[in-house]
Amino acid sequence: MHRDKFLKLYQHGRRDFSGEKFYGFDLSGVDLNGAILRRVDFCEANLSGADLSRADLCGANMIKANLSQAYLTQANLNGAQLADSNFTNTLLSDSSFIRSNLVQANLFQANLCRADLQGADLSRANLSGADLTQANLKSAILDEAHLEKAILVDADLSNACIRFAHLAEAHLCRANLTKARLDCTDLRYAILSQATFTYATFRAAKLLNADLSQADLTRASLQYTNLAQAYLEGSLLPPSALPPSD
């Protein structure tokens, strides 16, 4: 289907374009609010500034697509292929990315408040400065991801893989990191107050000047991790991390 035909059909009321191929289309700034685009091929398409709010993009192929500054509030991207895609400054609040492929995606300063990223693969993704307040990241893969200065307040990261990731100055107050794997992760100057780390692993993690006040680290593995310069007031530590008694 050609671009002009697609837009004309949409303007005349058609909403279901499931399975169509729009490879490389320039749809920047286009209004596709509520469109049904399941399994659509948007590979390398330009959707910057487009309105895809409440759109159904389940299983879509959007590898290397440009969605910078687009609107995808309440969009369904479950199982979508989004590797190397660009979501810079994109509005993605209340959207769903369950088991989506976001490897090396650029989500710099994206708004992902309350987004469902359960089981999504965000390996090597750039989430620096992104807002993930109350996001669901259960069992997500964030290995080697960049989350510097990201906001993850009240986020659920239980069972997530966050190894060799970069979370310097990130804000994870009250986040749930039960059974999360944070081995070799950079958490310098991060705010982790009141966070839950039960059964989490922190092997060789960097916690210089991290705020772990009132955090629950009971049963966490802190092997080769230095807590000496972390802020620990009111935190619950595993026996192995407590100073020796006199």
LINCOR-V467073 format. One record per residue. N is the residue number from 1. PHI is phi in degrees with one decimal (999 if undefined). PSI is psi in whole degrees, 0 to 359 (none if undefined). Layout:
BEGIN
n:phi:psi
N:PHI:PSI
N:PHI:PSI
END
This chain:
BEGIN
n:phi:psi
1:999:135
2:-80.4:157
3:-56.3:311
4:-63.7:322
5:-64.9:317
6:-58.1:310
7:-65.6:323
8:-65.8:316
9:-62.6:321
10:-64.9:316
11:-63.6:334
12:-92.7:12
13:106.9:351
14:-71.8:137
15:-122.6:340
16:-100.2:112
17:-123.1:30
18:-55.8:135
19:80.0:359
20:-75.2:161
21:-112.0:118
22:-124.4:39
23:-56.9:123
24:72.5:8
25:-64.0:146
26:-96.5:103
27:-121.3:31
28:-61.9:133
29:74.5:5
30:-78.8:144
31:-91.4:109
32:-122.7:33
33:-56.2:124
34:77.4:7
35:-68.5:148
36:-99.1:110
37:-129.7:40
38:-64.0:133
39:59.4:22
40:-72.3:148
41:-96.5:102
42:-110.0:24
43:-55.8:126
44:62.1:17
45:-76.0:153
46:-101.5:106
47:-117.3:24
48:-61.4:133
49:72.7:3
50:-75.0:154
51:-101.9:106
52:-116.6:27
53:-58.7:135
54:61.5:14
55:-73.8:148
56:-101.0:104
57:-114.6:28
58:-57.9:127
59:72.4:10
60:-69.4:151
61:-99.0:107
62:-125.6:33
63:-61.4:130
64:61.4:21
65:-77.0:151
66:-101.9:108
67:-118.7:26
68:-62.6:137
69:58.3:23
70:-85.3:168
71:-115.1:114
72:-130.0:35
73:-59.7:131
74:60.9:23
75:-79.0:151
76:-104.3:109
77:-119.5:28
78:-60.3:131
79:68.6:13
80:-76.6:151
81:-95.1:107
82:-125.7:21
83:-60.1:138
84:62.4:16
85:-81.3:161
86:-112.9:112
87:-116.8:31
88:-58.9:125
89:57.5:30
90:-89.9:144
91:-90.1:110
92:-125.7:21
93:-63.0:140
94:62.3:17
95:-87.0:166
96:-124.0:127
97:-125.9:35
98:-57.6:123
99:55.8:30
100:-82.3:157
101:-99.3:106
102:-118.4:31
103:-59.7:127
104:59.9:20
105:-70.9:150
106:-101.8:105
107:-115.2:34
108:-56.8:123
109:55.2:27
110:-75.0:152
111:-97.4:106
112:-117.1:30
113:-56.8:128
114:61.8:15
115:-69.7:148
116:-101.9:105
117:-114.6:29
118:-59.9:124
119:72.2:8
120:-74.0:149
121:-99.6:106
122:-112.7:28
123:-55.9:131
124:60.5:16
125:-74.7:154
126:-101.5:106
127:-115.4:23
128:-59.2:129
129:72.5:5
130:-74.7:153
131:-103.9:107
132:-114.3:33
133:-56.2:127
134:60.5:21
135:-73.7:150
136:-99.1:108
137:-119.8:30
138:-57.2:130
139:59.1:18
140:-73.7:156
141:-106.8:116
142:-124.4:27
143:-59.7:130
144:63.4:15
145:-75.9:155
146:-103.4:116
147:-128.8:30
148:-58.2:130
149:61.5:17
150:-73.0:153
151:-105.9:115
152:-125.6:35
153:-61.9:129
154:62.0:18
155:-77.9:152
156:-103.8:108
157:-115.8:25
158:-63.2:138
159:62.9:12
160:-78.4:149
161:-97.9:114
162:-128.7:42
163:-79.8:141
164:56.7:25
165:-87.7:167
166:-119.0:103
167:-122.6:28
168:-58.6:130
169:64.7:16
170:-74.1:155
171:-112.8:107
172:-120.1:33
173:-57.1:129
174:64.2:15
175:-70.4:149
176:-99.3:109
177:-117.9:32
178:-57.2:127
179:61.4:16
180:-72.5:151
181:-107.8:112
182:-118.9:29
183:-61.3:131
184:61.4:23
185:-88.5:144
186:-91.0:109
187:-118.1:26
188:-61.8:132
189:63.4:13
190:-74.9:150
191:-99.0:111
192:-121.9:22
193:-63.4:138
194:62.6:14
195:-78.2:156
196:-108.1:123
197:-122.9:27
198:-57.4:127
199:62.8:13
200:-75.3:157
201:-113.4:132
202:-124.7:33
203:-58.8:121
204:59.9:28
205:-74.6:153
206:-99.4:116
207:-124.0:26
208:-57.2:122
209:58.7:21
210:-74.5:145
211:-96.4:103
212:-110.4:26
213:-62.0:133
214:59.6:19
215:-80.4:151
216:-101.8:105
217:-111.2:18
218:-62.0:136
219:66.3:10
220:-77.8:150
221:-97.5:118
222:-118.0:30
223:-59.2:130
224:65.1:16
225:-104.3:130
226:-97.0:115
227:-97.2:3
228:-58.5:326
229:-109.1:18
230:-93.5:155
231:-91.3:116
232:-121.9:15
233:-59.0:125
234:76.8:5
235:-81.0:155
236:-102.4:114
237:-107.7:151
238:-68.0:154
239:-53.5:326
240:-66.7:340
241:-96.6:351
242:-76.2:146
243:-66.8:150
244:-63.2:141
245:-78.9:153
246:-70.7:none
END
